[in-house]
Amino acid sequence: MSPEIPSGAKAAGRARAAVGLRASRPAHALFVLPFVAVYALLLLWPLAKGWFISFHDHDLLSNDSFYVGFQNYLELLDDDVFHQVVWNTLRFVLISVPVFVVLSLMLALALNRPGRLAAVLRAIFFCASVFSVTLITLVWQLALMPERGLVAQGSAALGLPQLPWLTSDLLALPTLALVTVWWIIGLPMMLFLSALQQIPSDVYEAAALDNASRWRTLTHVTLPALKRTVALVAVIEVIRQFQVFPQIMLMTNGGPNNTTRPIVQFIYEQAFMQLSLGYATAASQVLLAVMLVGVSVQMWLERREAAQGVRR
Amino acid sequence: MAALKLEQICKRYGAVQVIPDLSLDVAPGEFIVFLGPSGCGKTSLLRMIAGLEEVSGGRIEIGGKDVTHAAPGQRQLAMVFQHYALYPHMTVRENLAFGLRNIALAEEEIDRRIQEAARMLELDALLARKPGQLSGGQRQRVAIGRAVVKEPALFLFDEPLSNLDAALRGRTRLELAQLHRRLGATMIFVTHDQIEAMTLATRIVVMNAGRIEQVAPPSELYRRPATRFVAGFIGTPGMNFVPVRRLADRQGLAAIELPGGQELLTRVPAAVPGSELTLGIRPEHLVTAARGPLPAQVEMVEFLGERSLAHVRLVDGTRAIATVAGASPAAGELVQLDLVMDEAHLFDKQGLAHHAVAQGAAA
């Protein structure tokens, strides 16, 4: 739908040719050096160091370290608590990511209109993500307090049963997922809003002239145009939610019965409470692998769909 | 029954009045072109006919039915947009079928119409492709096809050729004219390009500042412009305007004094109001000659192949464009200009035109 893209690509081609006119010199590397240095220092080095440590039994207290090969990984395989935290984290991702995608899309659709009310609401929904996690968890702990909290009083007023939101094995994790969604739904909503505003208005006008109902317009014009943004939001949220930690630490501390303990909390506890850094870094590598798998599956699905789109 | 009837249409955006009061009747089968400079309200008018914008006042009838407040889809019309507005995620076939499925037309009928439109517009090979895989001209044909399959009572075109290159624009223009003839449908076409307007229209609606200046077939618009605006807007280069002084009428015709002092009897009947008039004459009717009533100095000569145009300055400083007859004068040379008086118009102070009557009629 955009003749601009090929012309943009042409412009990029010209730019490359223009750069190529002059021979590349070693001095040019200086321009990228600041980025490469910071990237290497803060990302590549810790990554390599993490791999290295994960093959060692590294005691943080005595700072002793000796090579143990795959010992840490084999232990993780047998560790019931680790199995539990991986499962918890997976469940958290599976609950929260679809809610993020669907809810932020619905919010964006509802608030993608001119006018002061929509602008104020957009700001309100976004501003929750600005607050710190301590503030958010404090507010929600008060709201979810049994009997006296806002939620308990609200459901009592409506005649609904009192639920043990944070203390039941079954409810605690979904509740935490909902709190997380409430907290940081602003960003995906903004991504959807910006994607919605990229859709040219004349396509909607064409749909109106084509007698398309609101539902047909949504399913045949709007949603197809948002496919890439849906994938983007899903990938971002998968990465973010696999690393869930502070709000759980503050609200349930992993309980009840370890049903909400996420991988990152396990890593934190192994490293800084048990002081066994090797074991913790091995768990981090597993988290990295799980995240990579998650994102790869997402991207693969998206690419397959795009390829089918072309073939059809 | 008119195919389209606009009654006292008015449009305001806040305090800004874009169209003050506009009425127009379009007969079935006409090809009407709204022509005017940008900002004259022609696109707003088209969008109001389509129902994409509300009218601030007035009535719109399509095929005898009042559609002033009807939804765009209820108006029995199809529109081709300037930027095509194809659905990017649908194939060409789906693009054509979308509007027909929305009104629950039978699939066989949809197929039949798509086949027919595809054959007419040479879209057969493109039906399985998506808009992103088409060239600008192909997209334009798909957009026209999407309008054709709806078999509407009224076609609307919003500057549909402005995004095409010159060669393709010429070809598509021709195809549109053929399409109009073949379908016999009523079409309304918005453009600021007078060549498009002149070649396509059965009648042109010249608009300026939200008002209709003149509604007429192309040849009449060119030969008998109703106002000074139309005279200046139609034709490339536009009409020359020479300020003249009015003299006492003779033989029932207006007599004038040209810059340079030459007196001249026009063929315009004497009923012209006012004493300060403007003589309007097209470049092809203002010719260099050995002896003529209008002296001028040549500033530049343009060779255009089939003719040469002399850009001249009259003695009162007015610039004009004349056609070179005979040897080409040099820049700076003094020449005489002759006027074809049957084609000379007088414009009064309000800008209204007064045309020459044919010589036989005047005698």
Interface residues (C-beta under 8 A of the other chain):
Chain A: M1 S2 P3 P200 D202 V203 E205 A206 A207 A208 L209 D210 N211 A212 S213 R216 H220 V221 P224 A225 K227 G309 V310 R312
Chain B: A50 G51 L52 A71 P72 G73 Q74 L77 A78 M79 F81 Q82 H83 A85 L86 Y87 P88 H89 M90 T91 F98 G99 N102 I103 A128 K130 P131 G132 G136 R146 K150
